[in-house]
Amino acid sequence: MAASNVVTLTEANFREQVLECLQPVLVDFWAEWCGPCKMVGPIFDELASDYEGRIRFGKVDIDNNQALASQFDIRAVPTLLLFKAGDIEETFVGLKSKRDLKAALDAALE
């Protein structure tokens, strides 16, 4: 279950919540059946709490939002995309450590 400050992203709200957001946004493209996605979940929630108010966090269920997965060429899950000013700053495919993700988030805030 996602933290309360993690936005559920859909094809209907992606533009407003991510592409038009003034803050950096970390988006987790995931699937219910994906084991590594379940391992990333708690790390993602911890980071959402650590960076609350500075970075927006959102999750896209690729099974329910296939057009978004296709639009961003998601070929494996989990894939995390870090957006800044509507552009992809960094891409993480597979299970990544909290340390690696924090380094990218800190750089996005500079």
C-alpha positions in Angstrom: 0.0 0.0 0.0 1.4 3.4 -1.0 2.1 6.1 1.5 -0.6 8.8 1.9 1.6 11.3 0.1 2.1 9.1 -3.0 -0.3 10.0 -5.8 -2.0 7.3 -7.9 -1.3 8.3 -11.4 -3.5 7.5 -14.4 -3.8 8.5 -18.0 -6.4 11.1 -16.9 -4.2 12.9 -14.3 -0.6 12.3 -15.5 -0.2 15.5 -17.4 -1.4 17.7 -14.5 0.3 15.7 -11.7 3.7 15.1 -13.4 4.3 17.0 -16.7 2.9 20.3 -15.4 4.3 20.0 -11.8 6.7 22.7 -10.7 8.5 20.2 -8.4 10.6 17.3 -9.5 8.4 14.1 -9.7 9.5 10.5 -9.2 7.2 8.1 -10.9 7.1 4.4 -10.2 5.8 2.3 -13.1 4.9 -1.0 -11.4 2.6 -4.1 -11.6 0.8 -6.1 -8.9 2.4 -9.4 -10.2 5.9 -8.0 -10.1 8.1 -9.3 -7.2 10.8 -6.6 -7.4 8.1 -3.9 -7.6 6.9 -5.1 -4.1 10.5 -4.8 -2.9 10.8 -1.2 -4.2 7.5 -0.2 -2.7 8.7 0.4 0.9 11.8 2.3 -0.3 9.6 4.5 -2.5 7.2 5.2 0.5 10.2 6.0 2.8 11.6 8.5 0.2 8.1 10.0 -0.3 8.1 10.8 3.5 11.7 12.0 3.5 11.2 14.4 0.6 7.6 15.4 1.4 6.9 19.0 0.1 10.0 19.0 -2.1 9.5 16.2 -4.5 6.2 14.7 -5.7 5.9 10.9 -5.8 3.5 8.9 -7.9 2.8 5.4 -9.0 1.5 4.1 -12.3 0.0 0.6 -12.5 1.1 -0.5 -15.9 -1.7 -3.0 -16.3 -4.4 -0.4 -15.8 -2.6 2.4 -17.7 -1.1 0.7 -20.7 -1.1 3.9 -22.8 1.3 5.6 -20.3 3.5 2.5 -20.2 3.7 2.6 -24.0 4.2 6.4 -24.1 7.3 6.2 -21.9 8.5 3.0 -23.5 8.3 1.0 -20.2 9.7 -2.4 -21.1 10.5 -3.8 -17.6 9.1 -3.2 -14.1 9.9 -1.6 -11.9 10.9 1.4 -13.8 11.3 4.7 -12.0 11.4 7.9 -14.0 12.5 11.2 -12.4 10.8 14.2 -14.1 11.9 17.8 -13.7 10.0 20.6 -15.5 8.1 17.9 -17.5 11.2 16.2 -18.8 12.8 12.9 -17.9 15.9 13.6 -15.9 16.9 10.1 -14.9 15.6 6.5 -15.5 16.0 3.6 -13.1 15.2 0.1 -14.3 14.9 -2.8 -11.8 15.6 -2.8 -8.1 17.7 0.1 -6.9 19.0 1.0 -3.5 17.6 3.8 -1.4 21.1 5.4 -1.5 21.1 5.5 -5.3 17.6 7.0 -5.5 18.4 9.6 -2.8 21.5 10.7 -4.7 19.4 11.3 -7.8 16.7 13.1 -5.9 19.2 15.3 -4.1 20.8 16.2 -7.5 17.3 17.1 -8.9 16.8 19.6 -6.0 20.0 21.5 -6.8 
